[in-house]
């Protein structure tokens, strides 16, 4: 008696548009562009030229982070709903922590000693400063950044006392991972898209009224930052849970961008958060037609670019490159960041993620 051959049940096509092809999109390129938008935004701060380009109370880097969170919400929600909690957490930890920890080590024992020697003429006392290199690593291991300087460096620059002004978002990114992990335990969340939609609406309402709640939380900055960023992630999650009904459509894409712009420019205080699903949908639509170099499609260096850009910029500033002005400084920082981002991908991120995938 022959065994029956079981084939997985194909998911029905969305009623509107098409599913995002996981192999035929340019999300790697879009995330890389967003990472370098953050670098550009930070250039103004690091050369001492103000906040730089921005609109509606948010600079270019803040809007890039919103895009990051939206794309992440879409992809991570699919990951959680398509796998068990153990496999999901292993993959999420593998994606974030190893490269993050290596970055902390590189800053503590690579970048900071160079700056310390330039400031003091030698490494004497480097390991016994108020913020020691080892403590700078240990204190930040949880993703919650509490120590920004290392051994009193960088100093003598327009933006002193901080080696990495980008890492703080990773704490809130991982918080969103855990939020989706918990939500997926609720059977109704897996069966219907509306609980995720309701969670998104609640998150927008929370941010819209954050000023009322702040006094009761003693103006807790972590709460305020979480309230600001979680709607962007849940906006991407909304697009994901509705993807069985609404795929990526050539008309819905540009319409979503227009709706996002209208929300951002005409809704005071929380227009960006309200626009989060439209921002995420618009970026996904762009990824279906924007050409992407083959090498970028194979190798995602966006995370490495994001975590190394700021320390590279600060090291350049230590050597006086901030005198070059925003434009040339940004060009130099971009060129110097790419090797670190590539090394992070090839020697840390990709090997670790392969091991995690093989482990289950």
N, C-alpha and C positions, 0 to 999 in steps of 0.2 A: 504494500500500500504506500503510495507516494505521499510525501508531506505536502501540505498546502503551502503555497507561496504567498506570504503576506506582504502587501505593498502599502506604504504609508498613504493615508488619505490626503489627497491634494487639497490645499486651502482654496476656497472659492475666490475668484477674482473680485476686487472691489466693484461696487456699483458705479462708482465714478473714478476715472483714471486708472492707473496701473500701479502695481506694487513697485517699491523701490528695489531695483536689482542690486543685491549686495556686492556684485562684482563690476557692475557698470555704473559707477557713480564717481564723483570727484570729491568726496567728503575729506579724503586725506589732504588734498590741495586746499580746500576751504579752511580746514582746521589749521593748516600751516600758515595761510594768509592771516587768519585771526591771531595766531601766535605772534606774528611779526607786526600786526596792528598794535598789540600790547607793547611790544618792544618800542615801536615808534612813539606811543603815548608816554612811555616812561622816559624817553629821551629828553623831553622838555623838562621833566623834574630833575634828571641827573645832570643836565648841563646848566640848571638854574634859570630856565627860561619860562617858568610858570606851568600852567596846566595843559597848554597845547590845545589842539582841535577838540571840539566837543559840541554837543547840543542837548538841550532840555536837561541841563544840570548834570550831565554825565560826559566824561571825556571819552576819547576814542577807545581806550583800553577797556573801560567799563562796558561799552556796547559790544566789544569783542568777547568779553567774558560772558555776556548774555547769550551771544551766539554759541559759544562753547557749551554752556549749560543746556541750551535748547537741543542741540544735536545729541549731547550726552543723554538727555532725558528720553529721547526717541530710541536710541540704541540700547541703553541700559535697561529700559523697561522691557524691551523685546528679549533681552538676555535673561532677565529674572522670570518672565512669564514662560520662557521656553526651557527652563532648567530647574533642578532642585536647589534648595538653599545652600547645601554644601558646595556644590560645583560653582554656583554663582559667586559665593564669597571668596572661594579660592581664586577665581579668575579676576575678581575686582581687586583683591589684595595684590595679586601678581602684577596687575596693570599699574597700580599707583605706587606701592611702597618701595620695591627694590630700587627703581631709578631715583626716587625721592631721597632715599637713604644715601645712595652713592653721591647724589648732588650735595647733600649736607657734608659728606666727608671731603669731597673735592673743594668745597668752599673753605672748610676748616683747615685742611692741610695742604691745599694747593694755592688758592687765591689769597687767603688771609695772611700767610707767612710773607708773601711778596709785599703786600701792603705794609705789613709790620716792619719789615726791613727798610722800606722806603721812609717810613715815619721815624724809626728809631736808630737806623744804621746797623742793626744786628737783630738776631732772634733772642737776645737775652731777655728773660722774663716772659716770653711768649706763652709758655704753658701755665703761668701763675697769675694771669691777669683776672680782673673781676669776672669777665665772661670768657672762661677758658675755652679753647677749641673743643675739648672733649665734652664740656657741658653744653656748648652750643649744639652739638649733635644730639646728646641725650635729651635735652630740654625740649627739642622740637620733634622727637621721634613719633609722637602721636598725631602728627599733621597739624596740630594747633600750634602756630608759631608764637612763641613767647620770648624768643631771643633772636634779635635781628643783627646785632653786631657780633664780631668775633675778636676778642683781645683788643677791644677799643678801635678796631678797624671796621670800615674805611673812615679815615679822617682827612681833613684838609681838602674836601671835595664839596661841591654845592649841595649834595644830598648825603650827609654823613650818617654813620651809625646804623646802616642797613645794607646787608649784602644781598638780600633777596626780597623784593617787595611784591613778588608774584605768588610765592608759595602759600600764602594765607588762604587762597581760594580752594586749595585742595582739601582742607578740613571740611568745608561746606559741600564740596563735591561728594566726598565720601559720606557725609551725613545724608545726602540725597540718595546715595546707593542703599544705605540702611533703611531709609524711609520706604523706598520701593520694595525692599526685601520684606519688611514687616507687612506692608499693605497686601502683598501677594499671598500671605497666609489666609486672608479672608476670602472664602469661596466666592462671594458675590463680586469681588473685585476682578477675579479671573473670568467670571461668566458675563459680566456686563461692563461696558465702557463708562457708565455714568458715575460710579464711585470715584474714578480718577478725575473725571470732569468736575465733580463736586469738590474734590480735594483741591483742584486748581483754583476754582472760584473762591474757596475759603482762603487759600493762600494769598490771592490778590486782595481780598477784603482785609486780611490781616495786615498786609503792607500798607494799604490805604489808610488804616487806622493805627499805624504803629506809634504815632505821636501820642495817642491817648494811652497806650499801654506802657510806654517807656518809663514813666514815673513809678509804676508798680513793679518794674523790674530793675529799678535803680539805674536806668539808662544803660543796661547791659549791651555792650557793643556786639557780642556774639549773637545775641538774639536779633538785634537790628540787621546785621549782615545776613543772617539766615533768612529772615523775613524778606529781605530784598532779593536774594538769589534763588530761593526755592521755587517761586512762581515760574522762573525761566525754565527750570528743569521739568517741572510738572507740565509746562506748556508743551515741551517736547513729548512728554509721556502721553498727553492728550492726543497728539497727532498719531502716536503709535497705537493706542487702544482703539482709535477710530479708523485705522488703516484698513481693516477688513471691509469697511463701508466706503471710505473715501481714500482712494489712492492718490498718487501724484499725477496731476492733470495739467495740461499745457495752458488752460485758462485759469484754473484755480490758483496756480503758482503766482503769476503776476498780480492777480486780485488780492492774494494774501499779503503781498508786499505793500500794496496800496493801503489795505486795511491796517497793517502794522504802522505805516507812516501816519495815517490819520489818527490812530490811537495815541501814538507817541507825541504828536504835535498838538493835539487838541484836548487830551485828558491830562490835567495837571496832577503831578505827584506820583501817579501809579500807571501812567499810560504805557510805559515800557512793559511792565509786568502784565497788564491786561492784554498787550499785543503778543505775549510770548508764544502762543500756538501759531500765530501767523508768521512770526519771525522764524520759528523752527521749520514750518512748512515751506516758507520762501527759500530758505537755505537748502532744504532737501530738493526742491524743484530746480534750483540753480545747479545742484550736483548732477542732475540728469542730462544736462546739455553742455556744461562747462568743460572744455577739454582739459585733460590732466596728463602730464608727462608720465610715461610708463614707469619710470623709476620712482616717482612719487606714489603711484598706485601700489607699487610693491613694498615700499619702505615708508612707514609713517613716522617721520621725525618731528611731528608737531608737538608732542609732549616734551621731548628733549629740548626743543626750541623754547618752549614756554618756561621750563624750569631753569634753563641756563642763561637766558637772555639778560636778566637783570644783573647777576653777578659778573657776567662778561662786560656789561656796560659800566659797572662800578669799577672793575679793574682797569678798563680803559680810562676812566675818569681819574683814577689814582695816578696814572701816567700823564695826566694833563690833557687828554683828548677832548675834554669838555670845552676847551677853548676853540675847537673847530666849528662850533655851532651845531644846531639840531640836524641839519641835512647831512653833512659829512660824517658827523658822529653816528648817525643812524646807519649810514652805509657801512661804516667800519664795524659797528657792533653786529650788524646782520652777517657780514662776512666772517667775523670771528665766532659767532654763535653757531653757525652751521656745522663746523667740525665737532663741537661738543654735542650737539643734538644727534649727529650721525653716530658718534661713538656710543652715546646712551642707547640708541636704537639697536645697533649691531652687537654690542657687547653686554648689554644689560636687559633691555626691554624684550627684544625678540627671543633671546634664549630662555628667559624666565617664563614668558608666555607660552612658549612651545612645551616647556616642562609641565606647566600647569594644565595645558590642554591634554597632554599625554597621560597626566595623572587622573584625568576624569573630567 
